[in-house]
């Protein structure tokens, strides 16, 4: 049998007409039967367009690549920062070891100098010692050479280099240092200065690393927010009146837009919300927590196929009073 236009069917059934069997059959086949026929989703007004209004796949792939690149840059920056922290820590250890070693050398030099000054006073006429050693014979020539070296150390001025290797150079180096001051104290001040500089450098580097991490965190949150919108359809078919689904996202879901197709009333049960009617004009009042089971119930307008289109947005999980 054929499907006829309404205008054709009306012509067959005007007053005074006598429709034949085939015309009755075409009239019946031209309309949907509530029990035997199924309404194709494509025939529901605007439903294909609503179902196709989803996030573009290529844009999602591009955002995922951007997220991966930012994560890689963050990991690289973290590795460089950790390497610099270790280097600064090693430098501080080396400075402390050098400070201890130099202090030991200075203490040894001070003890040797005091010993020499006790043996040979600088005001003694060392020149007369040469004749004394010569009179003692050749066996004492080495002793005379040692005495001459000591005399040179105590009295001579060395201008050939910048090394402190003469007594007068040591006195000049220590000039202005009071009895209350010691080399240990001076080196301790130097160590504090170096430690302060290192601490400031570490603080600056830590701040830069923290700022970079915070920037990456905000970028990742922006990326997550840009991917937060989700759209899906509840298909009740021709006979269904209830559908259950679970929020599998890691965040709470808030309704942003609800569209009803052949649905007079829509109710939801989720968590403490029991059979609450959804207002299509204000769906934001509905919130589904992560992992919650949601039960959707409808009252149909007629016996045709029914569906509900939902667009939602993810948000951070709400803190409950029991979590505080």
PEKA-V421893 format. One record per backbone hydrogen bond with DSSP energy under -0.5 kcal/mol. CO is the residue of the C=O (numbers start at 1). NH is the residue of the N-H. E is the energy in kcal/mol with one decimal. If there is no record, write none. Layout:
co=CO nh=NH e=E
co=CO nh=NH e=E
This chain:
co=2 nh=4 e=-0.6
co=5 nh=9 e=-2.3
co=6 nh=10 e=-2.8
co=7 nh=11 e=-1.3
co=8 nh=12 e=-1.4
co=9 nh=13 e=-1.3
co=11 nh=14 e=-0.8
co=14 nh=17 e=-2.4
co=20 nh=24 e=-2.0
co=21 nh=25 e=-2.3
co=22 nh=26 e=-2.5
co=23 nh=27 e=-2.3
co=24 nh=28 e=-2.2
co=25 nh=29 e=-2.5
co=26 nh=4 e=-0.5
co=26 nh=30 e=-1.2
co=28 nh=31 e=-1.3
co=33 nh=37 e=-1.8
co=38 nh=40 e=-0.6
co=40 nh=43 e=-1.7
co=41 nh=44 e=-1.5
co=44 nh=47 e=-1.6
co=44 nh=48 e=-0.5
co=46 nh=50 e=-2.2
co=47 nh=51 e=-2.6
co=48 nh=52 e=-1.9
co=49 nh=53 e=-0.7
co=50 nh=53 e=-0.6
co=52 nh=54 e=-2.1
co=56 nh=60 e=-2.0
co=57 nh=61 e=-2.3
co=58 nh=62 e=-2.2
co=59 nh=63 e=-2.2
co=60 nh=64 e=-2.1
co=61 nh=65 e=-2.2
co=62 nh=66 e=-2.2
co=63 nh=67 e=-2.6
co=64 nh=68 e=-2.3
co=65 nh=69 e=-2.4
co=66 nh=70 e=-2.4
co=67 nh=71 e=-2.1
co=68 nh=72 e=-2.1
co=69 nh=73 e=-2.4
co=70 nh=74 e=-2.3
co=71 nh=75 e=-2.3
co=72 nh=76 e=-2.4
co=73 nh=77 e=-2.5
co=74 nh=78 e=-2.4
co=75 nh=79 e=-2.2
co=76 nh=80 e=-2.3
co=77 nh=81 e=-2.6
co=78 nh=82 e=-2.4
co=79 nh=83 e=-2.0
co=80 nh=84 e=-2.2
co=81 nh=85 e=-2.4
co=82 nh=86 e=-2.2
co=83 nh=87 e=-2.1
co=84 nh=88 e=-2.6
co=85 nh=89 e=-2.2
co=86 nh=90 e=-2.4
co=87 nh=91 e=-2.4
co=88 nh=92 e=-2.1
co=89 nh=93 e=-2.0
co=90 nh=94 e=-2.4
co=91 nh=95 e=-2.4
co=92 nh=96 e=-2.2
co=93 nh=97 e=-2.2
co=94 nh=98 e=-2.7
co=95 nh=99 e=-2.5
co=96 nh=100 e=-2.1
co=97 nh=101 e=-2.3
co=98 nh=102 e=-2.8
co=99 nh=103 e=-2.1
co=100 nh=104 e=-1.9
co=101 nh=105 e=-2.0
co=102 nh=106 e=-2.5
co=103 nh=107 e=-2.5
co=104 nh=108 e=-2.1
co=105 nh=109 e=-2.4
co=106 nh=110 e=-2.7
co=107 nh=111 e=-2.1
co=108 nh=112 e=-2.3
co=109 nh=113 e=-2.5
co=110 nh=114 e=-2.3
co=111 nh=115 e=-1.9
co=112 nh=116 e=-2.3
co=113 nh=117 e=-2.6
co=114 nh=118 e=-1.8
co=115 nh=119 e=-1.4
co=116 nh=120 e=-2.8
co=121 nh=124 e=-1.9
co=124 nh=126 e=-1.9
co=125 nh=128 e=-1.2
co=126 nh=129 e=-1.4
co=127 nh=130 e=-0.9
co=128 nh=132 e=-1.2
co=129 nh=133 e=-2.7
co=130 nh=134 e=-2.4
co=131 nh=135 e=-2.0
co=132 nh=136 e=-1.0
co=133 nh=137 e=-0.6
co=134 nh=137 e=-1.0
co=137 nh=140 e=-1.4
co=138 nh=141 e=-1.9
co=140 nh=144 e=-1.7
co=141 nh=145 e=-2.0
co=142 nh=146 e=-2.2
co=143 nh=147 e=-2.3
co=144 nh=148 e=-2.4
co=145 nh=149 e=-2.1
co=146 nh=150 e=-2.1
co=147 nh=151 e=-2.4
co=148 nh=152 e=-2.3
co=149 nh=153 e=-2.2
co=150 nh=154 e=-2.0
co=151 nh=155 e=-2.4
co=152 nh=156 e=-2.2
co=153 nh=167 e=-2.8
co=157 nh=159 e=-0.6
co=163 nh=165 e=-1.3
co=166 nh=170 e=-2.0
co=167 nh=171 e=-2.3
co=168 nh=172 e=-2.6
co=169 nh=173 e=-2.2
co=170 nh=174 e=-1.9
co=172 nh=175 e=-0.7
co=174 nh=177 e=-2.0
co=176 nh=178 e=-0.6
co=178 nh=181 e=-1.3
co=182 nh=186 e=-2.4
co=183 nh=187 e=-2.8
co=184 nh=188 e=-2.0
co=185 nh=189 e=-2.2
co=186 nh=190 e=-2.2
co=187 nh=191 e=-2.7
co=188 nh=192 e=-2.5
co=189 nh=193 e=-2.4
co=190 nh=194 e=-2.6
co=191 nh=195 e=-2.9
co=192 nh=196 e=-2.7
co=193 nh=197 e=-2.3
co=194 nh=198 e=-2.6
co=195 nh=199 e=-2.8
co=196 nh=200 e=-2.6
co=197 nh=201 e=-2.2
co=198 nh=202 e=-2.7
co=199 nh=203 e=-2.8
co=200 nh=204 e=-2.6
co=201 nh=205 e=-2.5
co=202 nh=206 e=-2.8
co=203 nh=207 e=-2.6
co=204 nh=208 e=-2.5
co=205 nh=209 e=-2.5
co=206 nh=210 e=-2.7
co=207 nh=211 e=-3.1
co=208 nh=212 e=-2.4
co=209 nh=213 e=-2.4
co=210 nh=214 e=-2.7
co=211 nh=215 e=-2.5
co=212 nh=216 e=-2.3
co=213 nh=217 e=-2.5
co=214 nh=218 e=-2.4
co=215 nh=219 e=-2.2
co=216 nh=220 e=-2.7
co=217 nh=221 e=-2.2
co=218 nh=222 e=-2.5
co=219 nh=223 e=-2.4
co=220 nh=224 e=-2.6
co=221 nh=225 e=-2.8
co=222 nh=226 e=-2.3
co=223 nh=227 e=-1.1
co=225 nh=228 e=-1.4
co=228 nh=314 e=-0.8
co=230 nh=312 e=-3.2
co=232 nh=310 e=-2.9
co=233 nh=235 e=-0.7
co=234 nh=236 e=-0.8
co=234 nh=308 e=-2.2
co=236 nh=240 e=-1.8
co=237 nh=306 e=-3.0
co=241 nh=298 e=-2.1
co=243 nh=296 e=-3.6
co=245 nh=294 e=-3.5
co=246 nh=248 e=-1.1
co=247 nh=291 e=-2.8
co=252 nh=315 e=-2.6
co=253 nh=288 e=-2.9
co=254 nh=313 e=-2.3
co=257 nh=311 e=-2.8
co=259 nh=309 e=-2.5
co=261 nh=307 e=-1.9
co=262 nh=301 e=-1.3
co=265 nh=299 e=-2.1
co=266 nh=278 e=-3.1
co=267 nh=297 e=-2.5
co=268 nh=276 e=-2.9
co=269 nh=295 e=-2.4
co=270 nh=273 e=-2.2
co=272 nh=274 e=-0.7
co=273 nh=270 e=-2.3
co=273 nh=275 e=-0.6
co=276 nh=268 e=-2.3
co=277 nh=279 e=-0.5
co=278 nh=280 e=-0.8
co=279 nh=282 e=-1.5
co=280 nh=258 e=-0.5
co=282 nh=285 e=-0.9
co=283 nh=286 e=-2.2
co=286 nh=255 e=-1.7
co=287 nh=289 e=-0.5
co=288 nh=253 e=-3.0
co=289 nh=292 e=-1.9
co=292 nh=247 e=-2.3
co=293 nh=271 e=-0.5
co=294 nh=245 e=-2.4
co=294 nh=296 e=-0.5
co=295 nh=269 e=-2.0
co=296 nh=243 e=-2.3
co=297 nh=267 e=-3.0
co=299 nh=264 e=-3.2
co=299 nh=265 e=-1.4
co=306 nh=236 e=-1.8
co=306 nh=237 e=-0.8
co=307 nh=261 e=-2.3
co=308 nh=234 e=-3.2
co=309 nh=259 e=-2.8
co=310 nh=232 e=-2.4
co=311 nh=256 e=-2.7
co=311 nh=257 e=-2.3
co=312 nh=230 e=-2.7
co=313 nh=254 e=-2.6
co=315 nh=252 e=-1.2
co=320 nh=323 e=-1.2
co=320 nh=324 e=-0.6
co=321 nh=324 e=-0.8
